[in-house]
Amino acid sequence: MNFDLALAHYLYSLLPFLFQIVIAEGIFVFGLKRRKFFIVRLVSGLTLCAAAAFLVSVLMALVPHFLFGSAMYIVMFSITLLVLWQCFDEKIGTLLFCGVAAYTAQNMAYRLYSIAEINGLVWRLAELVGWKWASEIISNIALIAVYVAVFFLFARRIKKYSLARLHSRNILLISALTLSVTVLLCSWTNNYYWHHMMLLTINFVFSFLCCVFILSLQSGMLENLGLRQDIEVIRQMWRNDKRQYEISKQSMDIVNIKCHDLKHRIKGLRAGDGISEEELEEMEKAVKLYDARVSTGCIPLDVILTEKSMQCQKSEINLSCMADGKSLSFMRASELYTLFGNMFSNAIEAVEKVSDKSRRVIDFTVRRIGDMLIIQIENYFDGQIRFKDGLPLTSSADRVNHGYGMKSMKTLTQKYGGEMFVSADCDVYRLKIMLPVPDAKEAQELKDVG
């Protein structure tokens, strides 16, 4: 065995590869759940990788074939996956997803350097600083450029999503196969590095584009996962709102019954019956509740307005309402509760923060113009409202679990073929929804849609 060849493989091929792949994997797994004694596990794992790299370099010196060399690089990659599994309390699928993305980023950076090398950029720089420094400079620039771009465009979003719920096994399989083929092709061309320049250029550009393709696939998986999570949260909100609507409706029915009983009790008073102080207090509470009741011709909207009117009275907010509730009959009761519940909750939350009590006003209208239904709510606000993708960002400190109310309203609006517009000008927040009013058949079909 040629020991010098094995040492060269170790120092100039496997150790740099190991360093690059570990850095790439760190970019993708930094937000994952760590196991206990993480530092100890990490140090022992890296020590294992370094020892395995030396053993692999010896095997590569014994079997100098490009296919065997490619297999050894994949073996080293697999060992780093085992280290990830040792250090992070995540499912194998999650670690494989991050590992494939990291290997892809590393290969992309290496191919970018190779393209620069065969096109003479490294040689031109070497004339100024020497070959070793030129190679290191171009290699590090390619590595940093790719890793920074991959982090900001892709990797930093991983922490936001629960990758354990990824089900796109086919995409992972395609990514792994494409990456394997790319590594094999590049290993084959390394044997003929300076013999076919045009072939090398085509091969390296092809490999680079394959890496872009793989990361695009995985990025698409993250986007789909984010959309699925948003949809699940919104659906859960709708289910919760449906239950809340039933509770609120029952509460309003109880109030109506109490008020009905109150009328009879008042008649008894007029007839000369006696009444205790406790009964008078109970009647006064019932009268206050009944005073907050609103009638628009739409029971779900009545429930919401009654509920929010009482909340406005408590917070000293003046609620102005002019609503044609009958025009909302084409929507489900639970959907109306979700739509208007979120709408009023956001408005009340904003107005409660207004220091000037004369500006604690909410103006709400529902009107039909021809075949279009216009829903609008306006209120004052203090401070600033920042927007992203046409929607205001949540003011809550928990930005991950909040902000779904606006998404829920937008989803409902789009379901009925409408448009939602949000603006904040001159301390006035305005939310406007325009919905086409369907005919009876279309309305039933929309209600049947989950």
C-alpha positions as CSV (number, residue, x, y, z in Angstrom):
1,M,0.0,0.0,0.0
2,N,1.2,3.5,-0.8
3,F,1.0,5.3,2.5
4,D,1.8,8.7,1.0
5,L,-1.2,8.3,-1.4
6,A,-3.5,7.4,1.5
7,L,-2.2,10.4,3.5
8,A,-2.8,12.6,0.5
9,H,-6.4,11.3,0.1
10,Y,-6.9,12.0,3.8
11,L,-5.4,15.5,4.0
12,Y,-6.4,16.9,0.7
13,S,-9.7,15.2,-0.2
14,L,-11.5,13.5,2.7
15,L,-10.8,16.0,5.5
16,P,-11.8,19.0,3.4
17,F,-14.9,17.1,2.3
18,L,-15.7,16.2,5.9
19,F,-15.3,19.8,7.0
20,Q,-17.5,21.1,4.2
21,I,-20.2,18.6,4.7
22,V,-20.3,19.1,8.5
23,I,-20.6,22.9,8.1
24,A,-23.4,22.4,5.5
25,E,-25.3,20.0,7.8
26,G,-24.9,22.5,10.7
27,I,-26.7,25.1,8.5
28,F,-29.7,22.8,8.1
29,V,-30.0,21.2,11.6
30,F,-29.2,24.2,13.9
31,G,-32.8,24.6,14.8
32,L,-33.6,20.9,15.4
33,K,-34.2,19.3,18.9
34,R,-30.9,18.3,20.5
35,R,-30.4,15.2,22.6
36,K,-28.9,15.4,26.1
37,F,-25.2,15.8,26.4
38,F,-25.2,17.3,22.9
39,I,-21.6,18.6,23.1
40,V,-20.2,15.3,24.2
41,R,-22.1,13.5,21.5
42,L,-21.0,16.0,18.9
43,V,-17.3,15.8,19.8
44,S,-17.3,12.0,19.9
45,G,-19.2,11.9,16.6
46,L,-16.7,14.3,14.8
47,T,-13.8,12.2,16.2
48,L,-15.4,9.1,14.8
49,C,-15.8,10.8,11.4
50,A,-12.1,11.8,11.4
51,A,-11.0,8.3,12.2
52,A,-13.4,6.8,9.6
53,A,-12.0,9.3,7.0
54,F,-8.5,8.0,7.6
55,L,-9.7,4.4,7.2
56,V,-11.5,5.3,4.0
57,S,-8.4,7.0,2.6
58,V,-6.5,3.8,3.2
59,L,-9.1,1.8,1.3
60,M,-9.1,4.3,-1.5
61,A,-5.4,3.9,-1.8
62,L,-5.8,0.1,-2.0
63,V,-8.6,0.3,-4.5
64,P,-7.9,3.2,-6.9
65,H,-11.1,3.1,-8.9
66,F,-13.5,6.0,-9.4
67,L,-16.6,3.9,-8.6
68,F,-15.0,2.7,-5.3
69,G,-14.0,6.3,-4.6
70,S,-17.5,7.5,-5.1
71,A,-18.9,4.8,-2.9
72,M,-16.4,5.9,-0.1
73,Y,-17.6,9.5,-0.3
74,I,-21.2,8.2,0.1
75,V,-20.0,6.1,3.0
76,M,-18.5,9.2,4.7
77,F,-21.8,11.0,4.1
78,S,-23.7,8.1,5.7
79,I,-21.4,8.3,8.8
80,T,-22.2,12.0,9.2
81,L,-25.9,11.1,9.1
82,L,-25.3,8.6,12.0
83,V,-23.6,11.4,13.9
84,L,-26.7,13.6,13.3
85,W,-28.9,10.9,14.6
86,Q,-26.7,10.6,17.7
87,C,-26.8,14.3,18.4
88,F,-30.4,15.3,17.5
89,D,-33.7,13.9,18.8
90,E,-35.4,13.8,15.4
91,K,-36.8,11.1,13.0
92,I,-34.5,9.5,10.5
93,G,-36.6,11.1,7.6
94,T,-36.0,14.6,9.0
95,L,-32.3,14.0,9.3
96,L,-32.1,12.5,5.8
97,F,-33.9,15.5,4.4
98,C,-31.4,17.8,6.0
99,G,-28.5,15.6,5.1
100,V,-29.4,15.4,1.4
101,A,-29.8,19.1,1.3
102,A,-26.4,19.6,3.0
103,Y,-24.7,17.2,0.6
104,T,-26.3,19.0,-2.3
105,A,-25.1,22.4,-1.1
106,Q,-21.6,21.0,-0.6
107,N,-21.5,19.5,-4.0
108,M,-22.9,22.7,-5.5
109,A,-20.0,24.7,-3.9
110,Y,-17.4,22.2,-5.1
111,R,-18.8,22.3,-8.7
112,L,-18.8,26.0,-8.7
113,Y,-15.1,26.0,-7.8
114,S,-14.4,23.3,-10.5
115,I,-16.1,25.5,-13.1
116,A,-13.9,28.4,-12.0
117,E,-10.8,26.2,-12.1
118,I,-11.3,24.8,-15.6
119,N,-12.1,28.2,-17.0
120,G,-8.8,29.6,-15.9
121,L,-9.9,31.8,-13.0
122,V,-7.8,30.0,-10.4
123,W,-4.8,30.0,-12.8
124,R,-5.0,33.7,-13.3
125,L,-5.2,34.3,-9.5
126,A,-2.3,31.8,-9.0
127,E,-0.1,34.1,-11.0
128,L,-0.5,36.7,-8.3
129,V,-0.6,34.7,-5.0
130,G,0.5,31.2,-5.9
131,W,-1.5,28.1,-6.7
132,K,-2.2,27.0,-3.1
133,W,-3.5,30.4,-2.0
134,A,-5.5,30.9,-5.2
135,S,-7.1,27.5,-4.8
136,E,-8.0,28.2,-1.2
137,I,-9.4,31.7,-1.9
138,I,-11.6,30.6,-4.9
139,S,-12.8,27.5,-3.0
140,N,-13.7,29.4,0.1
141,I,-15.5,32.1,-1.9
142,A,-17.6,29.5,-3.7
143,L,-18.3,27.7,-0.4
144,I,-19.3,30.9,1.5
145,A,-21.4,32.2,-1.4
146,V,-23.3,28.9,-1.8
147,Y,-23.8,28.3,1.9
148,V,-25.0,31.9,2.6
149,A,-27.4,31.8,-0.3
150,V,-28.7,28.3,0.7
151,F,-29.2,29.5,4.3
152,F,-31.2,32.6,3.6
153,L,-33.2,31.1,0.7
154,F,-33.9,27.7,2.3
155,A,-32.2,26.4,5.5
156,R,-33.4,29.1,7.9
157,R,-37.1,28.1,7.2
158,I,-36.6,24.6,8.5
159,K,-36.9,25.6,12.2
160,K,-40.4,27.0,11.5
161,Y,-41.8,23.7,10.2
162,S,-42.2,20.3,11.8
163,L,-40.2,18.2,9.3
164,A,-41.4,15.0,11.0
165,R,-44.6,15.5,9.1
166,L,-43.0,15.3,5.7
167,H,-44.6,12.6,3.5
168,S,-43.0,13.3,0.1
169,R,-40.9,10.2,0.1
170,N,-40.8,10.1,-3.7
171,I,-39.2,13.6,-3.8
172,L,-36.6,12.5,-1.2
173,L,-35.9,9.4,-3.3
174,I,-35.6,11.4,-6.5
175,S,-33.2,13.9,-4.7
176,A,-31.0,11.1,-3.3
177,L,-30.8,9.3,-6.7
178,T,-30.1,12.5,-8.6
179,L,-27.4,13.4,-6.1
180,S,-25.8,10.0,-6.3
181,V,-25.7,10.1,-10.1
182,T,-24.2,13.5,-10.0
183,V,-21.5,12.4,-7.6
184,L,-20.7,9.3,-9.8
185,L,-20.5,11.4,-12.9
186,C,-18.2,13.9,-11.3
187,S,-16.0,11.1,-9.9
188,W,-15.7,9.6,-13.4
189,T,-14.7,12.9,-15.0
190,N,-12.1,13.5,-12.3
191,N,-10.1,10.7,-13.9
192,Y,-10.0,12.6,-17.1
193,Y,-9.8,16.1,-15.6
194,W,-7.6,17.8,-18.1
195,H,-8.3,15.7,-21.2
196,H,-11.8,16.8,-22.3
197,M,-12.3,20.4,-21.3
198,M,-15.6,20.9,-23.1
199,L,-17.0,17.6,-21.6
200,L,-15.8,18.7,-18.2
201,T,-17.5,22.1,-18.4
202,I,-20.7,20.5,-19.5
203,N,-20.5,17.9,-16.8
204,F,-19.8,20.4,-14.0
205,V,-22.6,22.8,-15.2
206,F,-25.0,19.8,-15.4
207,S,-24.0,18.8,-11.8
208,F,-24.5,22.3,-10.6
209,L,-27.9,22.6,-12.1
210,C,-28.8,19.1,-10.7
211,C,-28.0,20.5,-7.2
212,V,-30.2,23.5,-7.9
213,F,-33.0,21.2,-9.0
214,I,-32.7,19.1,-5.8
215,L,-32.7,22.1,-3.5
216,S,-35.7,23.5,-5.4
217,L,-37.6,20.2,-4.9
218,Q,-36.8,20.2,-1.2
219,S,-37.7,23.9,-0.9
220,G,-41.0,23.1,-2.6
221,M,-41.6,20.4,0.0
222,L,-41.2,23.0,2.7
223,E,-43.6,25.4,1.0
224,N,-46.2,22.6,0.7
225,L,-45.6,21.6,4.3
226,G,-46.1,25.2,5.4
227,L,-49.3,25.5,3.4
228,R,-50.6,22.2,4.9
229,Q,-49.8,23.4,8.4
230,D,-51.6,26.7,7.8
231,I,-54.6,24.9,6.4
232,E,-54.8,22.5,9.4
233,V,-54.6,25.5,11.8
234,I,-57.3,27.4,9.9
235,R,-59.5,24.3,9.8
236,Q,-59.0,23.8,13.5
237,M,-59.9,27.4,14.1
238,W,-63.1,26.9,12.0
239,R,-64.0,23.9,14.1
240,N,-63.4,25.8,17.3
241,D,-65.4,28.8,16.0
242,K,-68.3,26.4,15.1
243,R,-68.4,25.1,18.7
244,Q,-68.0,28.7,20.1
245,Y,-70.9,29.8,17.8
246,E,-73.1,27.1,19.2
247,I,-72.2,28.1,22.8
248,S,-72.8,31.8,22.1
249,K,-76.1,31.0,20.4
250,Q,-77.2,29.0,23.4
251,S,-76.1,31.8,25.7
252,M,-78.2,34.3,23.6
253,D,-81.2,32.0,23.7
254,I,-80.8,31.8,27.5
255,V,-80.8,35.6,27.6
256,N,-83.9,35.8,25.5
257,I,-85.6,33.3,27.9
258,K,-84.6,35.4,30.9
259,C,-85.9,38.5,29.3
260,H,-89.2,36.8,28.5
261,D,-89.5,35.7,32.1
262,L,-88.6,39.3,33.1
263,K,-91.5,40.7,31.2
264,H,-93.9,38.4,33.0
265,R,-92.2,39.3,36.3
266,I,-92.7,43.0,35.6
267,K,-96.4,42.3,34.9
268,G,-96.6,40.7,38.3
269,L,-95.0,43.8,39.9
270,R,-97.6,45.9,38.2
271,A,-100.2,43.7,39.7
272,G,-98.9,44.3,43.1
273,D,-96.8,41.3,43.8
274,G,-93.8,41.7,46.1
275,I,-90.2,41.5,44.9
276,S,-86.9,41.1,46.7
277,E,-83.7,43.1,46.2
278,E,-82.0,40.1,44.7
279,E,-84.7,39.7,42.0
280,L,-84.3,43.4,41.1
281,E,-80.6,43.0,40.6
282,E,-81.1,39.9,38.5
283,M,-83.6,41.8,36.3
284,E,-81.2,44.7,35.9
285,K,-78.4,42.4,34.7
286,A,-80.8,40.8,32.2
287,V,-81.9,44.1,30.9
288,K,-78.3,45.2,30.3
289,L,-77.7,42.0,28.3
290,Y,-80.8,42.4,26.3
291,D,-79.9,46.0,25.5
292,A,-76.7,44.7,23.8
293,R,-78.6,42.4,21.5
294,V,-78.5,43.2,17.8
295,S,-80.9,42.1,15.0
296,T,-79.6,42.1,11.4
297,G,-81.6,39.3,9.8
298,C,-78.7,36.9,10.1
299,I,-78.6,34.8,13.3
300,P,-74.8,34.1,13.2
301,L,-74.0,37.8,12.7
302,D,-76.5,38.7,15.5
303,V,-74.7,36.4,17.8
304,I,-71.3,37.9,17.0
305,L,-72.6,41.5,17.2
306,T,-74.3,40.8,20.5
307,E,-71.2,39.2,21.9
308,K,-68.9,42.0,20.6
309,S,-71.3,44.8,21.6
310,M,-71.0,43.7,25.2
311,Q,-67.3,43.6,24.9
312,C,-67.3,47.1,23.4
313,Q,-69.4,48.4,26.2
314,K,-67.0,47.0,28.8
315,S,-64.0,48.6,27.0
316,E,-65.8,51.9,26.4
317,I,-65.8,51.5,22.6
318,N,-68.5,53.0,20.5
319,L,-69.6,50.4,17.9
320,S,-71.6,51.7,14.9
321,C,-73.3,49.0,12.9
322,M,-75.3,49.1,9.7
323,A,-75.7,45.5,8.4
324,D,-77.9,43.8,5.8
325,G,-77.6,40.4,7.4
326,K,-80.0,38.7,5.0
327,S,-77.5,39.1,2.2
328,L,-75.2,36.7,4.1
329,S,-77.5,33.7,3.8
330,F,-75.3,31.9,1.3
331,M,-72.5,31.4,3.8
332,R,-72.3,28.8,6.6
333,A,-73.1,29.9,10.1
334,S,-69.6,28.7,11.4
335,E,-67.9,30.5,8.5
336,L,-69.7,33.7,9.4
337,Y,-68.7,33.3,13.0
338,T,-65.1,32.8,12.0
339,L,-65.1,35.7,9.5
340,F,-66.7,38.3,11.7
341,G,-65.3,36.9,14.9
342,N,-61.7,37.5,13.7
343,M,-62.7,40.8,12.2
344,F,-64.1,42.2,15.4
345,S,-61.5,40.7,17.6
346,N,-58.7,42.4,15.7
347,A,-60.6,45.8,15.7
348,I,-61.4,45.7,19.4
349,E,-57.8,44.7,20.2
350,A,-56.5,47.7,18.2
351,V,-59.1,50.2,19.6
352,E,-58.5,49.2,23.2
353,K,-54.9,50.5,22.8
354,V,-56.1,53.9,21.6
355,S,-55.5,56.4,24.4
356,D,-57.9,59.0,23.2
357,K,-61.4,57.7,24.3
358,S,-63.1,59.9,21.7
359,R,-61.3,57.9,19.0
360,R,-62.4,54.5,20.4
361,V,-64.8,53.9,17.5
362,I,-65.5,50.9,15.3
363,D,-67.6,51.4,12.2
364,F,-69.1,48.2,10.6
365,T,-71.2,47.9,7.5
366,V,-72.6,45.1,5.4
367,R,-74.4,46.2,2.2
368,R,-75.3,44.7,-1.1
369,I,-74.8,46.6,-4.3
370,G,-76.2,44.7,-7.3
371,D,-74.6,41.2,-7.3
372,M,-71.8,42.3,-5.0
373,L,-71.7,42.2,-1.2
374,I,-69.5,44.8,0.5
375,I,-68.3,44.1,4.0
376,Q,-66.2,46.8,5.7
377,I,-64.9,47.6,9.1
378,E,-63.0,50.7,10.1
379,N,-61.3,51.7,13.4
380,Y,-58.7,54.0,14.8
381,F,-55.3,52.6,15.9
382,D,-52.2,53.9,17.7
383,G,-48.7,53.1,16.5
384,Q,-47.7,51.5,13.2
385,I,-49.0,48.5,11.3
386,R,-46.5,46.6,9.1
387,F,-47.7,44.6,6.2
388,K,-46.4,41.5,4.4
389,D,-48.0,40.0,1.3
390,G,-50.9,42.4,1.7
391,L,-51.8,41.3,5.2
392,P,-50.9,43.1,8.5
393,L,-48.3,41.4,10.6
394,T,-49.5,40.2,14.1
395,S,-48.5,42.4,17.0
396,S,-48.4,39.4,19.3
397,A,-45.0,38.3,20.5
398,D,-45.8,34.7,19.5
399,R,-45.6,35.3,15.7
400,V,-45.6,31.5,14.9
401,N,-49.0,30.7,16.5
402,H,-50.7,34.0,15.8
403,G,-51.6,35.8,12.6
404,Y,-53.8,32.9,11.4
405,G,-57.0,35.0,11.9
406,M,-56.2,37.1,8.8
407,K,-55.2,34.1,6.8
408,S,-58.5,32.4,7.8
409,M,-60.5,35.5,6.6
410,K,-58.6,35.6,3.3
411,T,-59.1,31.8,2.8
412,L,-62.9,32.2,3.4
413,T,-63.0,35.2,1.1
414,Q,-61.2,33.3,-1.7
415,K,-63.5,30.3,-1.2
416,Y,-66.5,32.4,-2.3
417,G,-64.6,34.1,-5.1
418,G,-64.1,37.4,-3.4
419,E,-61.3,39.8,-2.7
420,M,-60.0,41.2,0.6
421,F,-58.3,44.6,0.9
422,V,-56.5,45.8,4.0
423,S,-55.1,49.3,4.5
424,A,-53.9,51.6,7.3
425,D,-53.9,55.3,6.5
426,C,-53.9,58.3,8.8
427,D,-54.4,56.2,12.0
428,V,-57.5,54.5,10.4
429,Y,-57.4,50.8,9.8
430,R,-59.7,49.6,7.1
431,L,-60.6,46.1,6.1
432,K,-62.9,45.6,3.1
433,I,-64.2,42.4,1.6
434,M,-66.0,42.2,-1.7
435,L,-68.0,39.0,-2.4
436,P,-70.1,38.1,-5.4
437,V,-73.5,37.0,-4.3
438,P,-74.2,33.5,-5.7
439,D,-77.6,32.2,-6.8
440,A,-79.4,29.6,-4.7
441,K,-77.8,26.6,-6.4
442,E,-74.3,28.0,-6.3
443,A,-74.7,28.9,-2.7
444,Q,-75.7,25.3,-1.8
445,E,-72.7,24.0,-3.7
446,L,-70.4,26.3,-1.8
447,K,-71.9,25.3,1.5
448,D,-71.3,21.6,0.6
449,V,-67.6,22.3,0.0
450,G,-65.6,21.4,3.2
